[in-house]
Amino acid sequence: MAGEVKQVALDWTGGLRFRGGEADRPAVLIDGDGIEAPGPMAGLLLMLASCTGADIVGILGKMRALPARFRIEVRGTRREEHPRRYTDVHLVFVLEGGDADEAKARRAVELSLERYCSVVHSIREDIRVTHELRLAPG
């Protein structure tokens, strides 16, 4: 049985820049040089962060444990030879203030990474994905 089908299109805007997305949705700019917008590889890390972030915010909201501030830092290590794909990705989830609770935050992160984040589950299985959680007083 086929699942949901997503479709996007990109238009070349000059240089190594492309603008596009889903039809009738906001467009994004991607710059292969990383000058005017994130490049494709940085974009992949941003999509990974936003996917887990959306999951975590949704889960923490249901738990009534939303932080006042939430930042996700992502570091990807790439191969030296082509294809220069990621071999390791490390996410740091930083929650501050509000109703942030460490046990609930850990559970939300775990649920996102192990069950819900489609981007995490779409990248190659041999890419090591690690994470840490930091709670800061707010």
Secondary structure, 3 states (H helix, E strand, C coil): CCCCCCCCEEEEEECCEEEEECCCCCCEEEECCCCCCCCHHHHHHHHHHHHHHHHHHHHHHHCCCCCCEEEEEEEEEECCCCCCCEEEEEEEEEEECCCCCHHHHHHHHHHHHHHHCHHHHHCCCCCEEEEEEEEECC
